Amino acid sequence: MTGMMDRLIRDQRGVSLVVVLCILVLFGALGLVTHSLVTTDLSSSLRLQESAQAFWVAEAGIELACRYLRYANPPPAGTQPFVQFSQVPCGQGHFSVTIDPDDNNPNTYLKAYTVTSLGVCGEARRSIRVQLGMKTFSHYSYCTNSEGSSTIWFVTGDVIEGPLHSNDRIAIYSRPVFLGQVTSSATSFRKGSAYNPDFRAGYQLGVPPVAFPTFQDVTNNYWALNTQPPEVVLDARLSRHARVIFNANGTITYFVWHLSGSDTVYDVPRTTRPVADLRGILFVQGDVELSGVLDGQLTIVASELIRIVDDIRYAASEPQGRPLEGCDDLLGLVSGGDVVVADTPPNRSDVVIDAAILALGNSFTVENYSSGSSRGYLRVWGSIAQKVRGPVGTFSAWGGQTGYLKDYHYDPRFLEQTPPYYPSTGQYRIYTWQEIDPD
């Protein structure tokens, strides 16, 4: 009996040993599997981290290349690709950037480039490619360098369409409507009574300022693409007066005169020519008065004052100025002084202006804006850029008003097209962005 018990105990011990050995083998296998899974997960996590870092390193290369192009004076010439940055350390990796000038760059003053940035981190490689081109002042619906020494308000009833930028602090009273994005280099708005603006596309404060060009920059744009002088240069200095009338049949009429006693003397007789013959530009030395219906593409450049004495519309536009679908008319107005909506009988009941307007001397403004009664709406279809914001009317909390209410609309065609020789802002607009195969 005792022997049987001993054998049973020994058998049980043997079974227990086998069970323990099996358990140990099982835990060992589980440990190996767990170690393998943890190692694989860590390796996968490391690869993901390196891939993300390589992407942001490539983005850093794009940002640096855009900064280089913005400050390059003159911009890179030729049409051959070149390596601008090679294996520049960034974070845990490095980037290399190639810039490829557009094949059409030799034929235009508005340069475009394709920028490719390769980011490398560990074994990860990510590559980004963007296409970008120079922005002109026509890319803004409304742009000012200074909001002026006295407060000029955007007020209830004002409707501004398209991108708006100011290098200064924007003053807002009550509820104007901004249909495009609003940006300002200031860190706050000037808030008037009942401040409640309607920002349909949002706003951003503290952005870099836009550098305004000089009058010579506009002239240089012409000479960059031409070897012959402009077809028409009107001399309106020394008490002379220049007048330009756009005709809906694709022609332009111009003349220069002065008074001699009670007599009108024509220094340049009344002349009519096709817009297409003018190489896209008409220069005026001095002041010029403008009106009419333009069929074609033209930039008027005046060294002094531009006076708008009646509506200026495109031939392919609605009566209130909206360009029709398929419209190919473009007008640029560049003044070395002010661009002024004149106080004339035709302008005392609404004014329509189809144009990209740039006042390099001072302002886009209204003659006698603070006197008389309301003149209705100043409807601009295009863009307005000015060194100093000019007033176009006055208002009061009790409803009194002189001058015009603003009805400014951006011409979206200006995102892809621009009036001839219209000046650049020195900034670039990215047209396409894509991640590409790094190999």
Buried (B, 14 or more C-beta within 10 A) or exposed (E): EEEEEEEEEEEEEEEEEEEEEEEEEEEEEEEEEEEEEEEEEEEEEEEEBBBEBBBBBBBBBBEBBBEBBBEEEEBBEEEEEEEBBEEBEBEEBBBBBBBBBBEEBEEBBBBBBBBBBBBBBBEBBBBBBBBBBBBBBBBBBBBBBBBBEEEBBBBBBBBBBBBBBBBBBBBBBBBBBBBBBBBBBBEEBBEBEEEEBEBEEEBEBEBEEBEBBEBEBBBBBBEEBEEEEBEBEBBBBEEBBBBBBBBEEBBBBBBBBBEEEEEEEEBBEEEEBEBEEBBBBBBBBBBBBBBBBBBBBBBBBBBBBBBBBBBBBBBBBEEBBBBEEEBEBBBBBBBBBBBBBBBBEEBEEBBBBBBBBBBBBBBBBBBEBEEEEBBBBBBBBBBBBBBBBBBBBBBEEEEEBBBBBBBBBBBEBBBEBBBBBBBBBBBBBEEEEEEEEBE
